[in-house]
Amino acid sequence: MDLYSMVTGIIGMRGRRGALMINMDVSHPDIEDFIDIKNDLDKVTKANISVNITDDFMEAVKNNDMYELYFKVNATGEEIRKKVNARELFRKLAFNNWNMAEPGVLFTDRINSWHLMSEDEDFEFAGVNP
């Protein structure tokens, strides 16, 4: 993330800096570290960060349920799993947003159902303009 941030700081045009938003799915096992990255004022200074949140995660927050974080390493087949309390993770995200104005939140299920191409089964939403 620091490398992407640094390159974005270098890219610019007539005094305008580059724009970059780095997103991570709420279900990724590294999400807690990702949420905390902006608490270090020397890291990722030229990029915005956001968390992709799904309806099933928000349902787990509402019900104060445990939520499984999961990532499969395609190269090795390794599966990484971790369970967290969804409400505590959401509180951490909300606190950091209040404290440092980041991370932002993208409600991916809502975006996927409302964007202009949502009826095209072949179209996949990739992100937003930072």
C-alpha positions in Angstrom: 0.0 0.0 0.0 2.9 2.4 0.8 4.4 1.8 -2.7 1.1 2.5 -4.5 0.7 5.6 -2.3 4.2 6.9 -3.1 3.7 6.4 -6.8 0.4 8.2 -6.7 2.2 11.1 -5.0 4.6 11.3 -7.8 2.0 11.2 -10.6 0.5 14.6 -11.2 -0.3 17.1 -13.8 0.0 20.9 -13.5 0.0 20.9 -9.7 -2.7 18.3 -9.4 -1.8 15.2 -7.5 -2.8 11.7 -8.5 -5.9 10.0 -7.0 -5.9 6.5 -5.6 -8.4 4.6 -3.5 -7.4 1.2 -2.1 -10.3 -1.1 -1.1 -10.3 -4.3 0.8 -13.3 -6.6 1.4 -14.6 -6.8 4.9 -14.2 -10.5 4.8 -10.4 -10.4 4.2 -8.4 -11.8 7.2 -6.1 -8.7 7.2 -9.1 -6.3 7.4 -8.3 -5.2 11.0 -4.7 -4.1 10.0 -6.1 -2.4 6.9 -8.6 -0.5 9.0 -5.8 0.7 11.3 -3.3 1.7 8.6 -4.2 5.4 8.6 -3.6 5.7 12.4 0.1 5.8 11.4 0.5 9.3 9.9 3.6 8.2 8.0 1.8 5.4 6.1 -0.3 5.5 3.0 -0.3 9.3 2.9 -1.2 9.7 -0.8 -4.2 7.4 -1.1 -7.6 7.0 0.4 -8.8 3.6 1.8 -12.2 2.1 1.9 -13.8 -1.1 3.1 -16.1 -3.1 0.8 -19.0 -4.1 3.1 -21.6 -6.7 2.2 -25.2 -7.2 3.3 -24.3 -10.4 5.1 -21.7 -8.6 7.2 -24.2 -5.8 8.1 -26.6 -8.5 9.1 -23.9 -10.0 11.4 -23.3 -6.5 12.9 -27.0 -6.1 13.5 -27.3 -9.5 15.2 -24.0 -9.1 17.1 -22.8 -12.4 15.4 -19.4 -13.8 14.7 -18.2 -13.3 11.2 -15.8 -15.4 9.3 -12.9 -13.7 7.5 -11.6 -15.8 4.6 -9.0 -15.7 1.8 -7.8 -18.4 -0.5 -4.3 -18.1 -1.9 -4.8 -19.3 -5.5 -1.1 -20.0 -6.0 -0.9 -22.5 -3.2 -4.5 -23.4 -2.4 -4.0 -22.3 1.2 -7.2 -21.1 2.9 -6.9 -18.5 5.6 -9.9 -18.3 8.0 -10.5 -16.2 11.1 -13.6 -15.4 13.1 -14.3 -12.0 14.5 -17.2 -10.3 16.2 -18.9 -8.3 13.4 -20.2 -5.5 15.7 -16.7 -5.0 17.2 -15.1 -4.9 13.8 -17.7 -2.4 12.6 -17.2 -0.2 15.7 -13.4 -0.2 15.0 -14.1 0.9 11.5 -16.5 3.6 12.6 -14.1 4.8 15.3 -11.2 5.1 12.9 -13.4 6.9 10.4 -14.4 9.4 13.1 -10.8 9.7 14.3 -8.9 9.9 11.0 -11.7 10.3 8.4 -10.8 6.9 7.0 -11.5 4.2 6.0 -14.5 5.0 3.9 -17.2 2.4 3.3 -18.5 1.0 0.0 -21.7 -1.0 0.4 -21.0 -3.4 -2.5 -24.3 -5.3 -2.6 -26.1 -2.0 -2.9 -23.7 -0.7 -5.5 -24.1 -3.9 -7.5 -27.9 -3.7 -7.5 -28.2 0.0 -8.3 -25.5 0.9 -10.8 -26.4 1.5 -14.4 -25.1 -1.8 -15.7 -26.6 -3.9 -12.8 -28.9 -5.8 -15.2 -26.0 -7.0 -17.4 -24.8 -10.3 -15.9 -21.5 -10.0 -17.7 -20.6 -6.6 -16.2 -18.6 -6.6 -13.0 -18.3 -3.5 -10.8 -14.7 -2.7 -10.1 -14.6 0.5 -8.0 -15.4 4.2 -7.8 -13.7 7.4 -8.6 -11.7 8.5 -5.5 
